[in-house]
Amino acid sequence: MTLLVVEVAQIIPYTGSDSIQNSANSLTIPLTFFDLPWLLFQPPKKVFFYRLTESTREHFHSFILPNLKLSLSLVLRSYLPLSGCLTWNQDELKPRIVVSQNDAVLITIAETDADFSLLSGYGQRPASELHTLTPELPFSDDAASVFSLQITLFPNQGFSIGYTAHHAVLDGKTLSMFMKAWTHLCKQHMENRVISLPETLTPSLDRSLVEDLTGLDEQMVEMVRSLRDDKTNMRSLSRGPAREIEYGDVLATFVLSGDDVERLRERCRSQDDRSPLHISTFVIAYAYVWTCFVKACGGNGERLVSLLFSVDFRTRLVPPLPATYFGNCISPVVCYKRKAEEFTGEKGFLTAVKILSDLVKSLSIPGMIETIRERFAILFKSFGESSQFGIVAGSNRFGVYEIDFGWGRPVKVDVINIRGELISMAERRDESGGVEIGMCMNKTEMDTLFSFFNSGLQN
Ligand SMILES: CC(C)(COP(=O)(O)OP(=O)(O)OC[C@H]1O[C@@H](n2cnc3c(N)ncnc32)[C@H](O)[C@@H]1OP(=O)(O)O)[C@@H](O)C(=O)NCCC(=O)NCCSC(=O)CC(=O)O
């Protein structure tokens, strides 16, 4: 495939015709202890595919692109931090997001001759081609961009919107809310309606809502510093290199229908009717794909494996944060060092369900936030100690298939920064109750995984 960059534009938050309003586009907000550990992670990358019957170059450049750009500028007015950057001054404990007048979101406009139907499908797709649909997110020691976009035309087929975001600035829930807000304003603009965001899509930037009563900010900063490879610049905002995509890697989407989930739920109940299990769609889907993955990896059954997922604490804090809180309000929960053979036997799926069920149930135990630093520290220490470390990006609650700019819902949404046991999850596009699971690995491993996945559903 070839990808031609047509334009690199900067979109600044809309200020109207009144130049005095420009000063309203300046902002400084500190990171919280929820944000700080994510300085050590690679940025999330997602691609939304939109199929269009009319996607000639002419229509794309004269109609679609101007509407996307203008509505982006409009929505950035409410989502100012996205146009800024992270900085970490010598006299400050922690980094902050700084937005100055005329700061902008970098947007790359490209055109590709790749096969839209292939890349936006569910089967095995070349990971290297999918990666070309998301932009770089510039960073240096002194400053790191927060958010960048790439809009790619597949002439006469459709277009994709890919983003790369700084994880220390916002989590998946905020990113989904932003995308929905952008679509909301795009549709209002195209229909010549009054431009305004509903409360549910208006972010709350109020950092005073996240109280640090026990010095967690300082503890998190210390932890982040101790884990940096480069000890010469303790305030560096550089990140290590992203995991290389390997030649021959393919990304595929595994689907569990609502009926599949229900059958798997029944399988748990029939194997264990004593323990009160938390058998949500999320638990069933993660447990099922995890057991298939561990089986597909083969190898020594004694090897140690761990599994983790992120929890949204907005509704779990006392008092809760607004659902519209902008930033990170997530923290991982983990089951460490189980033997792989626990997941490969007849009761492997039930074992995984019980572990995940216990982790979800543990969330109601007081002290989850007070111990957040210790829990992250143990996590970072343990990364190298397990052969496989299951992690879920995304969620089956983000409603990504509702992200419709006015030309129809996306035909497909993919998390791109996944590989191996870092998997992604989303709800099904055309059915409530099911799940889509993204995975990326080499083709031979993927074939093996597919066969475990499909045969396991037929039992
Ligand atoms: C901890 C959890 C994973 C546990 O999920 P569960 O689904 O098992 O448990 P739960 O208590 O939330 O929901 C249990 C049941 O309650 C009901 N229920 C609860 N909340 C609901 C909601 N918002 N919409 C619809 N149903 C809901 C459902 O019936 C569900 O069962 P049923 O489902 O069977 O109907 C989740 O609560 C959570 O916090 N999810 C968000 C994780 C997150 O933000 N990840 C992104 C990380 S950032 C990232 O990765 C970057 C990026 O994305 O870009």
The ligand as a Gaussian input file, in Angstrom:
#p B3LYP/6-31G(d) Opt

LIG

0 1
 C      -14.305000      -2.698000      36.311000
 C      -15.144000      -2.973000      35.101000
 C      -14.198000      -3.369000      33.925000
 C      -16.056000      -4.156000      35.415000
 O      -16.952000      -4.323000      34.392000
 P      -18.221000      -5.256000      34.520000
 O      -19.032000      -5.085000      33.304000
 O      -17.765000      -6.630000      34.873000
 O      -18.969000      -4.767000      35.836000
 P      -19.955000      -3.541000      36.034000
 O      -20.233000      -3.508000      37.490000
 O      -19.399000      -2.342000      35.400000
 O      -21.267000      -3.986000      35.246000
 C      -21.993000      -5.145000      35.631000
 C      -23.383000      -5.126000      35.038000
 O      -23.994000      -3.893000      35.369000
 C      -24.688000      -3.321000      34.228000
 N      -23.998000      -2.047000      33.871000
 C      -23.137000      -1.397000      34.660000
 N      -22.753000      -0.251000      34.094000
 C      -23.355000      -0.166000      32.899000
 C      -23.355000       0.770000      31.850000
 N      -22.672000       1.904000      31.909000
 N      -24.069000       0.512000      30.750000
 C      -24.769000      -0.634000      30.671000
 N      -24.822000      -1.549000      31.654000
 C      -24.144000      -1.328000      32.752000
 C      -24.620000      -4.344000      33.163000
 O      -25.801000      -5.115000      33.248000
 C      -23.426000      -5.209000      33.523000
 O      -23.542000      -6.542000      33.113000
 P      -23.515000      -6.971000      31.566000
 O      -22.306000      -6.366000      30.985000
 O      -23.452000      -8.443000      31.561000
 O      -24.764000      -6.451000      30.930000
 C      -16.000000      -1.761000      34.691000
 O      -16.894000      -1.422000      35.743000
 C      -15.180000      -0.563000      34.334000
 O      -14.697000       0.187000      35.177000
 N      -15.009000      -0.362000      33.023000
 C      -14.250000       0.765000      32.447000
 C      -12.821000       0.369000      32.156000
 C      -12.099000       1.421000      31.400000
 O      -12.329000       2.627000      31.520000
 N      -11.180000       0.996000      30.542000
 C      -10.406000       1.849000      29.678000
 C       -9.011000       2.064000      30.184000
 S       -8.233000       3.412000      29.315000
 C       -7.751000       2.707000      27.878000
 O       -7.766000       1.537000      27.712000
 C       -7.311000       3.641000      26.819000
 C       -8.322000       3.724000      25.729000
 O       -9.388000       3.093000      25.787000
 O       -8.081000       4.462000      24.778000

